[in-house]
Amino acid sequence: MQGELIEILLKTAVVLGVPLGVIPLIVHVERRGAAFIQKRVGPNRVGLFGIFQPLADVVKFLFKEEVVPAHVLKPLYILAPILTLVMAILPFAGIPICEPFMLGARKVYPEIFRSDLGVFYVFATTALGSYGILIAGWASNNKYTLLGSIRACAQMISYELSLSITLVALFFLYGTVDLHEIVRQQNASFFGFLPTWGVFYQPVGCLLFLVAIFAESNRLPFDLAEGESELVAGYHLEYSSMKFALFFMAEYLHMIVLSALFVLLFFGGYNLLPGFGLIVDMIPQSLPLFQFLSLFFKVALMIWFFVWVRWSIPRFRYDQLMNLGWKRLLPLGIANLMVTVLYVYWKG
């Protein structure tokens, strides 16, 4: 019993510590990446290459004056950023960072929430993040915040349909909904050199999933919920100091968890990168560590892709966003699902 308690505490520390710990690093990468893409200098004063600038920002958020406008509904106004952050952290409990391993006589799973249906838990908790945004927009008692929160919820619902249909096609193909088994089936190769990743099995599904996670995380070119040119700042207009920082952190946590899911489903997950296998052959006990590093590296590349897209593609109009989701991606997703089901039936 004591061993199980220590195991849960260690897993919780990793789930809370790693994502929250890398947020300042992602913020720095985003700023330097924006400067690089737009031929600007970027942060370069606080520490070498401005590496400590995000830490300075954290200190600023912590000690900045808390302003609560008089016209807001105070209990819900305070609850909204907390709820949004909690809903952004919860999905990490179902993300596998390595394959199960033996610790003494016990088989240890890396997830806090272990279930064959863990992928549904991850998507369910991710979707709950829209409640915090909706509460924030309504409790702020401001027309711009309300419009921003309604946009965010409509956007998430619209693109969750395409995302869900893509998942169903993928589950048909792999014959399982267990993330560990899906990753295991990607640990082979076509023709001796091409990995059996989901992106090669489901290229259309991969594209649909990629577009959908941009919309789900409210990132450019789909950040219509906080379109500055139309809604001033959107759903978090009335927030400042640490409350605004919680929304800020939740957005990056959504990026991380959706990138991890994308990698697990389409890019081999925690299967070892080239070169790591030689080290693991010499030190077999290091397998979980190098599987985690492989997943971490792939997710880091995906985060850079988020940054690159943000500073390269302009924001859509809202009607374009909805037309893309309902008139393009949804029919394409349904067609992809039908072709996948027919293929699986034909293969027997």
TIVEXNU-717301 format. One line per 8 residues: for each residue x negated, y negated, z of C-alpha. Coordinates in nm, 4 decimals. Layout:
% TIVEXNU-717301
X/Y/Z | ... .
END
This chain:
% TIVEXNU-717301
0.0000/0.0000/0.0000 | -0.2809/-0.2398/0.0888 | -0.4601/-0.1556/-0.2373 | -0.1463/-0.2353/-0.4392 | -0.1087/-0.5686/-0.2570 | -0.4715/-0.6634/-0.3307 | -0.4222/-0.5591/-0.6946 | -0.1134/-0.7839/-0.7296 .
-0.2942/-1.0770/-0.5651 | -0.5951/-1.0392/-0.7968 | -0.3714/-1.0193/-1.1041 | -0.1800/-1.3274/-0.9873 | -0.5052/-1.5169/-0.9371 | -0.6117/-1.4333/-1.2938 | -0.2686/-1.5201/-1.4398 | -0.2646/-1.8562/-1.2610 .
-0.6348/-1.9353/-1.2718 | -0.7368/-1.8633/-1.6310 | -0.4567/-2.0481/-1.8188 | -0.4519/-2.3464/-1.5823 | -0.8321/-2.3548/-1.5750 | -0.8708/-2.3737/-1.9521 | -0.6148/-2.6532/-2.0019 | -0.8746/-2.9320/-1.9435 .
-1.1028/-2.7565/-2.1929 | -0.8221/-2.7394/-2.4518 | -0.7459/-3.1085/-2.3979 | -1.1121/-3.1900/-2.4600 | -1.1186/-2.9713/-2.7735 | -0.8047/-3.1449/-2.8986 | -0.9553/-3.4907/-2.8508 | -1.2893/-3.4013/-3.0032 .
-1.1141/-3.2131/-3.2826 | -0.8936/-3.5133/-3.3596 | -1.2009/-3.7372/-3.3676 | -1.3856/-3.4941/-3.5948 | -1.0946/-3.4599/-3.8395 | -1.0286/-3.8344/-3.8497 | -1.3990/-3.9341/-3.8520 | -1.3900/-4.1019/-3.5099 .
-1.6196/-4.0743/-3.2092 | -1.3848/-3.9300/-2.9485 | -1.4607/-3.9041/-2.5743 | -1.8375/-3.9334/-2.5219 | -1.8938/-4.1295/-2.2004 | -1.7983/-3.9129/-1.9020 | -2.0522/-3.6315/-1.9038 | -2.2354/-3.4773/-2.1991 .
-2.0129/-3.5163/-2.5109 | -1.7403/-3.6455/-2.2785 | -1.6894/-3.2975/-2.1309 | -1.5759/-3.4370/-1.7934 | -1.3193/-3.6767/-1.9384 | -1.0295/-3.4301/-1.8829 | -1.1338/-3.3985/-1.5162 | -1.1269/-3.7765/-1.4867 .
-0.7767/-3.7690/-1.6333 | -0.6708/-3.5097/-1.3731 | -0.7944/-3.7381/-1.0949 | -0.6048/-4.0286/-1.2527 | -0.2804/-3.8285/-1.2678 | -0.3192/-3.7159/-0.9050 | -0.3701/-4.0667/-0.7637 | -0.1540/-4.2693/-0.9994 .
0.1504/-4.4350/-0.8406 | 0.4687/-4.2274/-0.8555 | 0.7451/-4.4316/-1.0210 | 1.1038/-4.3039/-0.9953 | 1.3442/-4.5274/-1.1928 | 1.6544/-4.6334/-1.0014 | 1.8999/-4.5083/-1.2641 | 1.7904/-4.1402/-1.2715 .
1.9605/-3.8444/-1.1019 | 1.6801/-3.7942/-0.8523 | 1.7113/-3.4231/-0.7476 | 1.7327/-3.2972/-1.1077 | 1.4786/-3.5565/-1.2237 | 1.2227/-3.4128/-0.9798 | 1.3220/-3.0502/-1.0464 | 1.2850/-3.0675/-1.4276 .
0.9013/-3.0882/-1.4607 | 0.8527/-2.8250/-1.1889 | 1.0967/-2.5880/-1.3595 | 0.9328/-2.6469/-1.6980 | 0.5870/-2.5622/-1.5618 | 0.7073/-2.2520/-1.3739 | 0.8858/-2.1219/-1.6857 | 0.5651/-2.1798/-1.8829 .
0.3570/-1.9776/-1.6340 | 0.5946/-1.6808/-1.5909 | 0.5391/-1.5273/-1.9399 | 0.1718/-1.4672/-1.8568 | 0.2830/-1.1989/-1.6104 | 0.3760/-0.9744/-1.9050 | 0.0753/-1.0384/-2.1333 | -0.1716/-0.7444/-2.1451 .
-0.5328/-0.8677/-2.1518 | -0.6903/-0.5214/-2.1825 | -0.5847/-0.1584/-2.1992 | -0.4980/0.0315/-1.8774 | -0.8060/0.1570/-1.6934 | -0.8808/0.3957/-1.4080 | -0.9781/0.2523/-1.0705 | -1.0670/0.5480/-0.8576 .
-0.7730/0.7855/-0.8837 | -0.5255/0.5161/-0.9849 | -0.4306/0.3953/-1.3321 | -0.4300/0.0148/-1.3326 | -0.2325/-0.1944/-1.5828 | -0.3566/-0.5499/-1.6387 | -0.0067/-0.7064/-1.6358 | 0.1692/-0.8174/-1.3186 .
0.5045/-0.7208/-1.4733 | 0.4512/-0.3785/-1.6260 | 0.7277/-0.2399/-1.8459 | 0.7606/-0.0754/-2.1865 | 0.9950/-0.3679/-2.2618 | 0.7479/-0.6303/-2.1403 | 0.7580/-0.8184/-2.4705 | 1.1268/-0.8993/-2.4104 .
1.0424/-1.0334/-2.0642 | 0.7788/-1.2606/-2.2203 | 1.0181/-1.4017/-2.4801 | 1.3038/-1.4372/-2.2303 | 1.0929/-1.6413/-1.9868 | 0.9453/-1.8477/-2.2717 | 1.2953/-1.9383/-2.3900 | 1.3927/-2.0512/-2.0387 .
1.1516/-2.3441/-2.0752 | 1.4180/-2.5280/-2.2749 | 1.6290/-2.5616/-1.9578 | 1.3662/-2.7795/-1.7922 | 1.3507/-3.0036/-2.0991 | 1.7310/-3.0296/-2.1177 | 1.7569/-3.1148/-1.7466 | 1.4830/-3.3769/-1.7834 .
1.6604/-3.5470/-2.0714 | 1.9967/-3.5514/-1.8968 | 1.8718/-3.6454/-1.5481 | 1.6680/-3.9382/-1.6842 | 1.9986/-4.1079/-1.7782 | 1.8492/-4.2578/-2.0924 | 1.9778/-4.2232/-2.4490 | 1.6314/-4.1546/-2.5920 .
1.5511/-3.8814/-2.3400 | 1.8914/-3.7177/-2.3934 | 1.8451/-3.7155/-2.7718 | 1.4944/-3.5734/-2.7299 | 1.6114/-3.2904/-2.5035 | 1.9027/-3.2025/-2.7362 | 1.6614/-3.1957/-3.0298 | 1.4238/-2.9684/-2.8387 .
1.6964/-2.7166/-2.7516 | 1.8461/-2.7143/-3.1027 | 1.4984/-2.6655/-3.2459 | 1.4152/-2.3755/-3.0137 | 1.7450/-2.1967/-3.0819 | 1.7070/-2.2406/-3.4591 | 1.3550/-2.1015/-3.4775 | 1.4044/-1.8285/-3.2170 .
1.6339/-1.6569/-3.4691 | 1.3549/-1.6266/-3.7273 | 1.1098/-1.5258/-3.4575 | 1.3423/-1.2543/-3.3207 | 1.4146/-1.1100/-3.6660 | 1.0396/-1.0934/-3.7313 | 0.9924/-0.9034/-3.4053 | 1.2655/-0.6519/-3.4953 .
1.0962/-0.5822/-3.8305 | 0.7628/-0.5337/-3.6537 | 0.9139/-0.2963/-3.3961 | 1.0727/-0.0923/-3.6754 | 0.7345/-0.0614/-3.8404 | 0.5410/0.0375/-3.5283 | 0.8226/0.2473/-3.3803 | 0.7748/0.1005/-3.0326 .
0.8254/-0.2176/-2.8299 | 0.5346/-0.1490/-2.5922 | 0.2606/-0.4076/-2.6489 | -0.0125/-0.1632/-2.5445 | 0.1039/0.0892/-2.8030 | 0.1305/-0.1796/-3.0729 | -0.2287/-0.2878/-3.0028 | -0.3447/0.0747/-3.0017 .
-0.1904/0.1353/-3.3455 | -0.3908/-0.1615/-3.4781 | -0.7188/0.0013/-3.3746 | -0.7803/0.1796/-3.7071 | -0.8723/0.0780/-4.0601 | -0.7564/0.0892/-4.4218 | -1.0120/0.2221/-4.6698 | -1.2720/0.2327/-4.3931 .
-1.3213/-0.1453/-4.3607 | -0.9832/-0.3290/-4.3471 | -0.8307/-0.3271/-3.9945 | -0.4715/-0.2052/-3.9569 | -0.3593/-0.5348/-3.8079 | 0.0023/-0.6445/-3.8176 | -0.0834/-0.9281/-4.0560 | -0.1567/-0.6695/-4.3287 .
0.1528/-0.4614/-4.2498 | 0.3816/-0.7650/-4.2209 | 0.2320/-1.0679/-4.4040 | 0.5731/-1.2343/-4.4456 | 0.6602/-1.1658/-4.0829 | 0.3241/-1.3078/-3.9750 | 0.3940/-1.6320/-4.1628 | 0.7445/-1.6610/-4.0168 .
0.6167/-1.5947/-3.6660 | 0.3403/-1.8526/-3.7080 | 0.5809/-2.1277/-3.8164 | 0.8256/-2.0334/-3.5391 | 0.5695/-2.0600/-3.2591 | 0.4793/-2.4117/-3.3731 | 0.8467/-2.5045/-3.3409 | 0.8825/-2.3173/-3.0102 .
0.5916/-2.5057/-2.8529 | 0.7099/-2.8478/-2.9824 | 0.3822/-2.9087/-3.1605 | 0.3244/-3.1147/-3.4726 | 0.4598/-3.1027/-3.7371 | 0.7620/-2.9971/-3.5274 | 0.7344/-3.2319/-3.2269 | 1.0682/-3.3987/-3.3031 .
1.1651/-3.3808/-2.9334 | 0.9134/-3.6560/-2.8570 | 0.8961/-3.8377/-3.1893 | 0.7429/-4.1715/-3.0908 | 0.8616/-4.3534/-3.4025 | 1.2252/-4.2618/-3.3291 | 1.2654/-4.1763/-2.9592 | 0.9854/-4.3799/-2.7934 .
0.8554/-4.0699/-2.6107 | 1.1512/-3.8329/-2.6118 | 1.2593/-3.6225/-2.3172 | 0.9725/-3.7303/-2.0863 | 1.0087/-4.1047/-2.1489 | 1.1023/-4.1846/-1.7860 | 0.8244/-3.9700/-1.6359 | 0.4832/-4.0877/-1.5196 .
0.1896/-3.9760/-1.3070 | 0.1870/-3.6093/-1.2006 | 0.5419/-3.5398/-1.3202 | 0.4396/-3.6274/-1.6753 | 0.1249/-3.4161/-1.6289 | 0.3419/-3.1114/-1.5498 | 0.5201/-3.1440/-1.8859 | 0.1800/-3.1942/-2.0487 .
0.0451/-2.8754/-1.8879 | 0.3579/-2.6764/-1.9789 | 0.3115/-2.7595/-2.3487 | -0.0432/-2.6242/-2.3470 | 0.0632/-2.3147/-2.1512 | 0.3268/-2.2447/-2.4177 | 0.0552/-2.2771/-2.6810 | -0.1644/-2.0257/-2.4995 .
0.1039/-1.7636/-2.4355 | 0.2496/-1.7826/-2.7883 | -0.1011/-1.7641/-2.9366 | -0.1715/-1.4564/-2.7217 | 0.1492/-1.2909/-2.8435 | 0.0666/-1.3760/-3.2036 | -0.2787/-1.2177/-3.1644 | -0.1387/-0.9093/-2.9888 .
0.1206/-0.8463/-3.2588 | -0.0664/-0.9413/-3.5749 | -0.4430/-0.9585/-3.5155 | -0.5394/-0.6509/-3.3189 | -0.4858/-0.7958/-2.9716 | -0.7580/-0.6986/-2.7280 | -0.9215/-0.4445/-2.9624 | -1.2965/-0.5028/-2.9566 .
-1.4580/-0.7530/-3.1900 | -1.7515/-0.6350/-3.4048 | -2.0644/-0.6026/-3.1949 | -1.8888/-0.5544/-2.8612 | -1.8526/-0.1806/-2.9265 | -2.2307/-0.1325/-2.9068 | -2.2413/-0.2869/-2.5586 | -1.9411/-0.0846/-2.4416 .
-2.1063/0.2374/-2.5685 | -2.4045/0.1610/-2.3429 | -2.1933/0.0434/-2.0458 | -1.8493/0.2146/-2.0665 | -1.7333/0.0443/-1.7459 | -1.7475/-0.2919/-1.9241 | -1.4663/-0.2022/-2.1676 | -1.1890/-0.4051/-1.9900 .
-1.4173/-0.7109/-1.9714 | -1.5069/-0.7058/-2.3411 | -1.1462/-0.6372/-2.4397 | -1.0468/-0.9484/-2.2438 | -1.3259/-1.1479/-2.4119 | -1.2106/-1.0259/-2.7550 | -0.8547/-1.1414/-2.6840 | -0.9838/-1.4702/-2.5378 .
-1.1910/-1.5433/-2.8483 | -0.9001/-1.4757/-3.0854 | -0.6653/-1.6929/-2.8783 | -0.9285/-1.9699/-2.8764 | -0.9376/-1.9626/-3.2576 | -0.5592/-1.9833/-3.2617 | -0.5657/-2.2852/-3.0278 | -0.8099/-2.4563/-3.2647 .
-0.5642/-2.3836/-3.5479 | -0.2941/-2.5639/-3.3459 | -0.5273/-2.8631/-3.3122 | -0.6230/-2.8593/-3.6807 | -0.2577/-2.8530/-3.7924 | -0.1613/-3.1315/-3.5515 | -0.4131/-3.3750/-3.6948 | -0.3733/-3.2714/-4.0578 .
0.0004/-3.2423/-4.1322 | 0.2534/-3.5254/-4.0812 | 0.5695/-3.4847/-3.8751 | 0.8816/-3.3522/-4.0520 | 1.2120/-3.5371/-4.0552 | 1.4725/-3.3699/-3.8361 | 1.6905/-3.2692/-4.1309 | 1.3852/-3.1117/-4.2962 .
1.3131/-2.9209/-3.9751 | 1.6654/-2.7783/-3.9610 | 1.6785/-2.7005/-4.3328 | 1.3489/-2.5133/-4.3081 | 1.4713/-2.3076/-4.0131 | 1.8216/-2.2200/-4.1364 | 1.7950/-2.2279/-4.5161 | 1.4421/-2.0974/-4.5713 .
1.2973/-1.9030/-4.2786 | 1.6155/-1.7274/-4.1611 | 1.7099/-1.5815/-4.5053 | 1.3466/-1.4868/-4.5635 | 1.3351/-1.3160/-4.2241 | 1.6544/-1.1190/-4.2955 | 1.5191/-1.0105/-4.6359 | 1.1898/-0.9061/-4.4735 .
1.3789/-0.7024/-4.2130 | 1.5875/-0.5253/-4.4791 | 1.2789/-0.4362/-4.6858 | 1.1006/-0.3106/-4.3715 | 1.3950/-0.0914/-4.2664 | 1.4214/0.0566/-4.6173 | 1.0460/0.1238/-4.6200 | 1.0554/0.2976/-4.2809 .
1.3592/0.5031/-4.3890 | 1.1869/0.5994/-4.7163 | 0.8740/0.7104/-4.5293 | 1.0934/0.9213/-4.3017 .
END
